[in-house]
């Protein structure tokens, strides 16, 4: 099954490792992780002008989604 992350991006649910709420994970470790991922160009931002609400971690990529982590969790069930 596919999980729609926003925009025109969908991923296979079996490839999703974790879904994080960006509002509640604003600590130094998360910031360092995102900075490292940006430098490796493994982050894909789905948002155009909207603020990213969640981070979807796959084994090879990270998506920043405008859809809340709660909504994404419900969609994955």
Secondary structure, DSSP 8 states (H G I E B T S, - for coil): -EEEEETTEEEEGGGEEEEEETTT--SHHHHHHHHHHHHTT-EEE--SSS---EEEEESS-EEEESS-HHHHHHHH-
